Amino acid sequence: MSSNSIGSFFVITCFGESHGSCVGVVIDGCPPGFKLTKEDVQKELEKRKPISDQISTSRREEDKVEVLSGVFNDYTTGAPICMLVWNREVDSKPYEEFKIKPRPGHADYPALIKYHKFNDYRGGGRFSGRMTVALVMAGAVAIKLLERIGIEVLAHTIEVGGVSVGNTPSMDMIRNQVYSNIMRCADPKVAKMMEQVVSKSKVEGDSVGGIVECIALNVPVGIGEPIFNSLDVDLTRIIFSIPAVKGVEFGAGFNVSRLKGSENNDQYAIRNEKVITLTNNAGGILGGLSNGMPIIIRTAFKPTPSISKVQKTVDLKEMTPVSIKIKGRHDTCIVPRAVPVVRSAVAIVLADHVLRAGLWKNEEPN
């Protein structure tokens, strides 16, 4: 399978570059007969757009989705769904310097070597966060598909620049509060503290990273295809395709290494005639299979590598050390914009595994 595609039954293939003509996605394997409008996709794209000049790039793309195939009279047809947005607001001039002076923290140098200098370096090309537009468009379809069988996917910011939420917010807070502030945090008070840290970093010419948590509710027991296509393997694979991701953990995550078995094991019980676990250290996945509890994933994002501080690099033409100061339009913190991206990525994998498990049932047309 191409490295530009992911999935087995719900297969997505992304195309485009940061400063190319457009960015788009083709979804193959989407079932026919469920309602999908252009507005459904646009709603998710709006969540990804730059939020504030205080934390986000000043690049303001309209990102109006065009649905080219696979949807007719607002219903999926079963044919491949092709969607794209055009790149209109580009400024490639600042990137000319980086052809021979790779930016620290970016993929400029390894990409130049791998593609023998033929890669599109403008705006980072295929390695840009701009490519997450494709994930969000595909995610919008996956979210609608999952809604039909009662699966809900939520995401929110839980840490930025060392400022983190305390106790996990309630599901209602995550549903209702996340998009009420620019940090995409379910706790408005903590969001203000995060915003202050980001603003301070911007003044200093620096950047900060953080953590996004994603929760999937009502996932049926037994979803997953061990060994090499288990649910957590596939989720991790797609999340690591998001630029700037440096870590993924499920449930108690790395903290399990500090627990005893008696503390880590999620003991079973019956509640309302349903098997549950009393804790959820496993994060809803055991042996690569969903266990019926909420799937909880936390994703760590590194600080944006494009900063205005002077940094050391090399001149690849002269093979001498030099210093650069990166110009252009960049996010001080990408975490808030990553919230809908992580949600979309998780929904894409869950949709794929739901179809693999044969849980999808078409409705008869009206």
C-alpha positions as CSV (number, residue, x, y, z in Angstrom):
1,M,0.0,0.0,0.0
2,S,1.1,3.5,-0.7
3,S,2.5,5.5,2.2
4,N,0.0,8.2,1.2
5,S,-2.9,5.9,2.0
6,I,-4.2,4.3,5.2
7,G,-7.0,1.8,6.1
8,S,-8.3,-1.5,4.8
9,F,-12.0,-1.1,4.4
10,F,-12.3,2.7,4.9
11,V,-9.2,3.7,2.9
12,I,-8.1,7.3,2.6
13,T,-5.4,8.7,0.3
14,C,-4.3,12.3,0.7
15,F,-2.7,14.5,-1.9
16,G,-1.3,18.0,-2.3
17,E,1.4,20.2,-0.7
18,S,1.4,23.2,1.6
19,H,2.0,25.7,-1.1
20,G,0.8,23.7,-4.1
21,S,-2.6,24.2,-5.9
22,C,-4.7,22.3,-3.3
23,V,-4.9,19.8,-0.5
24,G,-7.3,16.9,-0.8
25,V,-8.3,13.4,0.1
26,V,-9.9,10.4,-1.6
27,I,-12.0,8.0,0.5
28,D,-12.6,4.6,-0.9
29,G,-14.8,2.0,0.7
30,C,-17.3,4.4,2.3
31,P,-20.7,2.7,2.4
32,P,-23.6,4.1,0.4
33,G,-26.8,5.5,1.8
34,F,-25.9,7.8,4.8
35,K,-26.5,11.5,4.8
36,L,-23.5,13.6,4.2
37,T,-23.6,17.3,3.2
38,K,-20.9,19.7,2.3
39,E,-21.8,21.6,5.4
40,D,-21.0,18.5,7.6
41,V,-17.4,18.6,6.2
42,Q,-17.1,22.4,6.4
43,K,-18.1,22.4,10.0
44,E,-15.1,20.3,10.9
45,L,-12.8,22.3,8.7
46,E,-13.8,25.5,10.5
47,K,-12.6,24.0,13.8
48,R,-9.1,23.6,12.4
49,K,-8.7,27.1,11.2
50,P,-6.3,29.6,12.8
51,I,-8.0,30.9,16.0
52,S,-6.1,34.0,17.1
53,D,-3.1,36.0,16.0
54,Q,-1.8,35.5,19.5
55,I,-1.2,31.8,19.0
56,S,-1.8,31.0,15.3
57,T,-0.3,31.7,12.0
58,S,-1.5,34.8,10.2
59,R,-2.1,32.7,7.1
60,R,-5.8,32.8,6.5
61,E,-7.0,30.2,4.0
62,E,-10.7,30.1,3.3
63,D,-10.7,26.3,3.2
64,K,-14.0,26.0,1.4
65,V,-14.4,22.3,0.7
66,E,-15.3,21.1,-2.8
67,V,-16.9,17.6,-3.0
68,L,-16.0,16.2,-6.4
69,S,-17.5,12.7,-6.3
70,G,-19.1,10.1,-4.1
71,V,-22.0,12.2,-2.8
72,F,-25.3,12.7,-4.7
73,N,-28.4,14.4,-3.3
74,D,-26.6,14.7,0.1
75,Y,-26.2,10.9,0.4
76,T,-23.1,8.8,-0.1
77,T,-23.2,6.7,-3.2
78,G,-20.6,4.1,-2.4
79,A,-18.2,5.5,-5.0
80,P,-14.9,7.0,-3.9
81,I,-15.4,10.4,-2.3
82,C,-13.0,13.0,-3.5
83,M,-12.8,16.3,-1.6
84,L,-10.3,19.2,-1.7
85,V,-9.7,22.8,-0.6
86,W,-7.6,25.3,-2.7
87,N,-4.4,27.0,-1.4
88,R,-5.0,30.6,-2.0
89,E,-3.1,32.6,0.6
90,V,0.5,31.5,0.1
91,D,3.8,33.3,0.4
92,S,6.7,31.1,-0.7
93,K,9.5,33.7,-0.7
94,P,10.7,33.1,2.8
95,Y,11.3,29.4,2.0
96,E,13.9,30.0,-0.8
97,E,16.6,30.3,1.8
98,F,15.8,26.9,3.3
99,K,16.7,25.1,0.1
100,I,20.3,25.2,1.3
101,K,19.9,26.1,5.0
102,P,17.6,23.5,6.6
103,R,15.5,24.7,9.5
104,P,16.2,23.1,12.9
105,G,13.3,20.9,14.0
106,H,11.9,20.6,10.5
107,A,12.1,17.8,7.9
108,D,13.9,20.0,5.4
109,Y,17.3,18.2,5.4
110,P,16.1,14.5,5.4
111,A,13.5,15.3,2.8
112,L,16.1,17.0,0.6
113,I,18.3,13.9,0.7
114,K,15.5,11.4,0.3
115,Y,14.0,13.1,-2.8
116,H,17.3,14.2,-4.3
117,K,16.4,17.9,-4.1
118,F,13.2,17.4,-6.2
119,N,10.8,17.7,-3.2
120,D,8.5,20.7,-2.9
121,Y,10.1,22.6,0.0
122,R,7.7,25.6,0.0
123,G,5.9,25.8,3.3
124,G,7.3,22.4,4.2
125,G,5.6,20.7,1.3
126,R,4.1,17.3,2.3
127,F,5.6,17.6,5.7
128,S,3.5,20.7,6.6
129,G,0.7,20.8,9.1
130,R,-1.3,22.1,6.2
131,M,-1.7,18.4,5.2
132,T,-3.9,17.8,8.2
133,V,-6.7,19.4,6.2
134,A,-7.0,16.0,4.4
135,L,-7.4,14.2,7.7
136,V,-10.1,16.6,8.9
137,M,-12.1,16.2,5.6
138,A,-11.9,12.4,5.9
139,G,-12.6,12.6,9.6
140,A,-15.8,14.5,9.0
141,V,-17.1,11.5,6.9
142,A,-15.9,9.0,9.5
143,I,-17.6,11.0,12.3
144,K,-20.9,10.9,10.5
145,L,-20.5,7.2,9.8
146,L,-19.8,6.5,13.5
147,E,-22.7,8.6,14.7
148,R,-25.0,6.2,12.8
149,I,-24.0,3.3,15.1
150,G,-23.8,5.4,18.3
151,I,-20.1,6.0,18.6
152,E,-19.0,9.5,19.8
153,V,-15.5,10.9,19.5
154,L,-14.4,13.8,21.5
155,A,-11.1,15.7,21.9
156,H,-9.7,18.5,24.0
157,T,-6.5,20.2,25.0
158,I,-5.3,19.0,28.4
159,E,-1.8,20.6,28.6
160,V,0.1,23.5,27.0
161,G,3.5,24.8,27.9
162,G,3.4,23.0,31.2
163,V,-0.1,24.3,32.2
164,S,-2.4,21.3,32.5
165,V,-6.0,20.6,33.6
166,G,-6.3,19.0,37.0
167,N,-9.1,16.5,37.2
168,T,-10.4,15.2,33.9
169,P,-13.3,17.4,32.8
170,S,-16.8,15.8,32.5
171,M,-18.0,14.6,29.2
172,D,-20.6,17.5,29.1
173,M,-17.8,20.0,29.7
174,I,-15.8,18.5,26.8
175,R,-18.9,18.5,24.6
176,N,-19.9,22.1,25.4
177,Q,-16.8,24.1,26.5
178,V,-14.0,23.0,24.1
179,Y,-14.8,25.4,21.3
180,S,-15.7,28.3,23.6
181,N,-12.1,29.4,24.0
182,I,-9.1,29.7,21.7
183,M,-7.1,27.0,23.5
184,R,-9.7,24.3,22.9
185,C,-9.6,23.4,26.6
186,A,-12.8,22.2,28.4
187,D,-11.9,24.2,31.5
188,P,-12.2,27.9,30.7
189,K,-10.1,29.0,33.7
190,V,-7.2,26.7,32.7
191,A,-7.6,27.9,29.1
192,K,-6.8,31.5,30.2
193,M,-3.6,30.3,31.9
194,M,-2.6,28.4,28.8
195,E,-3.2,31.4,26.7
196,Q,-1.0,33.5,28.9
197,V,1.9,31.0,28.5
198,V,1.5,31.0,24.7
199,S,1.4,34.8,24.6
200,K,4.5,35.1,26.7
201,S,6.3,32.6,24.4
202,K,5.3,34.6,21.3
203,V,6.8,37.8,22.8
204,E,10.0,35.9,23.5
205,G,10.1,34.7,19.9
206,D,9.7,31.1,21.0
207,S,7.0,28.4,20.9
208,V,5.4,25.8,23.2
209,G,4.0,22.3,22.8
210,G,1.3,20.4,24.7
211,I,-1.1,17.4,24.9
212,V,-4.4,16.6,23.3
213,E,-6.7,14.0,24.8
214,C,-9.2,12.1,22.7
215,I,-12.0,9.9,24.0
216,A,-14.2,7.5,22.0
217,L,-17.4,6.5,23.7
218,N,-19.7,3.5,23.0
219,V,-17.2,1.5,21.0
220,P,-18.5,-2.1,20.8
221,V,-16.4,-4.8,22.5
222,G,-14.0,-6.8,20.2
223,I,-13.2,-4.1,17.6
224,G,-9.6,-4.7,16.3
225,E,-7.5,-7.1,14.2
226,P,-4.5,-8.4,16.1
227,I,-1.6,-8.8,15.7
228,F,-0.3,-6.2,13.3
229,N,-3.6,-4.4,12.7
230,S,-4.8,-4.2,16.3
231,L,-6.8,-1.2,17.3
232,D,-4.1,0.5,19.3
233,V,-1.5,-0.2,16.5
234,D,-3.7,1.4,13.8
235,L,-4.6,4.4,16.1
236,T,-1.0,5.0,16.9
237,R,0.0,4.8,13.2
238,I,-2.4,7.4,12.1
239,I,-1.8,9.7,15.0
240,F,1.9,9.7,14.3
241,S,1.1,10.8,10.7
242,I,0.1,14.2,12.2
243,P,3.1,16.6,12.0
244,A,4.7,17.5,15.3
245,V,3.4,14.4,17.2
246,K,6.2,12.9,19.4
247,G,4.3,10.6,21.8
248,V,1.0,8.6,22.1
249,E,-0.3,6.9,25.2
250,F,-3.5,4.9,26.1
251,G,-5.2,5.0,29.4
252,A,-2.7,5.3,32.3
253,G,0.1,5.3,29.6
254,F,3.7,5.5,30.8
255,N,2.4,5.6,34.4
256,V,1.7,1.9,34.3
257,S,5.4,1.3,34.6
258,R,5.2,2.7,38.1
259,L,2.2,0.6,39.2
260,K,1.9,-2.9,40.6
261,G,-0.3,-5.4,38.8
262,S,-2.9,-5.2,41.6
263,E,-3.1,-1.4,40.9
264,N,-3.0,-1.5,37.1
265,N,-5.4,-4.3,36.5
266,D,-8.9,-3.1,35.5
267,Q,-11.2,-5.4,37.6
268,Y,-14.6,-6.4,36.1
269,A,-18.1,-5.7,37.4
270,I,-21.7,-5.7,36.2
271,R,-23.6,-2.4,36.0
272,N,-27.1,-2.2,34.4
273,E,-26.7,-5.7,33.1
274,K,-23.5,-4.7,31.3
275,V,-19.9,-5.8,31.9
276,I,-17.7,-2.9,32.8
277,T,-14.3,-2.4,34.5
278,L,-14.0,-0.5,37.7
279,T,-11.0,1.5,36.4
280,N,-9.7,2.2,32.9
281,N,-6.0,2.0,33.0
282,A,-6.0,0.1,29.7
283,G,-7.7,3.0,28.0
284,G,-10.4,0.9,26.5
285,I,-8.1,-1.5,24.6
286,L,-6.8,-5.0,25.7
287,G,-4.8,-7.2,23.5
288,G,-5.4,-4.8,20.6
289,L,-9.2,-5.2,21.0
290,S,-11.7,-2.7,22.3
291,N,-13.1,-3.8,25.7
292,G,-16.2,-1.7,25.8
293,M,-14.9,1.0,28.0
294,P,-14.1,4.5,26.7
295,I,-11.0,4.6,24.5
296,I,-8.7,7.2,25.9
297,I,-5.7,8.4,24.0
298,R,-3.3,11.3,24.8
299,T,-1.1,12.8,22.1
300,A,2.0,14.8,22.8
301,F,2.9,17.6,20.4
302,K,6.4,19.2,20.3
303,P,6.8,23.0,20.2
304,T,6.4,24.6,16.8
305,P,10.0,24.4,15.3
306,S,9.5,27.7,13.4
307,I,10.6,30.3,15.9
308,S,12.0,33.8,15.4
309,K,15.0,33.3,17.6
310,V,18.4,33.0,15.9
311,Q,19.4,29.3,15.5
312,K,22.4,27.4,14.2
313,T,22.2,25.5,10.9
314,V,24.5,24.8,8.0
315,D,24.9,26.1,4.4
316,L,24.6,22.9,2.4
317,K,26.1,24.6,-0.7
318,E,29.2,25.9,1.0
319,M,29.2,23.2,3.8
320,T,29.8,25.8,6.4
321,P,28.0,26.6,9.7
322,V,25.6,29.6,9.6
323,S,22.8,31.1,11.6
324,I,19.3,31.7,10.5
325,K,16.3,33.6,11.8
326,I,13.1,32.1,10.5
327,K,10.6,34.5,8.9
328,G,7.1,33.9,7.7
329,R,3.8,33.0,9.3
330,H,3.8,30.3,12.0
331,D,1.8,29.1,15.0
332,T,3.3,29.8,18.4
333,C,1.4,26.7,19.6
334,I,-0.2,24.2,17.3
335,V,-2.0,22.3,20.0
336,P,-5.4,24.0,19.8
337,R,-5.6,23.5,16.0
338,A,-4.6,19.9,16.5
339,V,-7.6,19.1,18.6
340,P,-10.0,18.5,15.6
341,V,-7.2,16.8,13.7
342,V,-6.6,14.2,16.5
343,R,-10.4,13.6,16.7
344,S,-10.6,13.1,13.0
345,A,-7.7,10.7,12.9
346,V,-9.2,8.5,15.7
347,A,-12.6,8.6,13.9
348,I,-11.0,7.4,10.6
349,V,-9.5,4.3,12.3
350,L,-12.6,3.5,14.2
351,A,-14.7,3.7,11.0
352,D,-12.3,1.4,9.3
353,H,-12.5,-1.2,12.1
354,V,-16.3,-0.9,12.4
355,L,-16.5,-1.8,8.7
356,R,-14.0,-4.6,9.1
357,A,-16.2,-6.0,11.9
358,G,-19.3,-5.9,9.7
359,L,-21.2,-3.7,12.1
360,W,-22.4,-1.3,9.4
361,K,-25.9,-1.8,8.1
362,N,-27.2,0.2,5.2
363,E,-30.6,2.0,5.5
364,E,-33.1,1.6,2.8
365,P,-33.5,4.8,0.7
366,N,-36.6,6.9,1.4
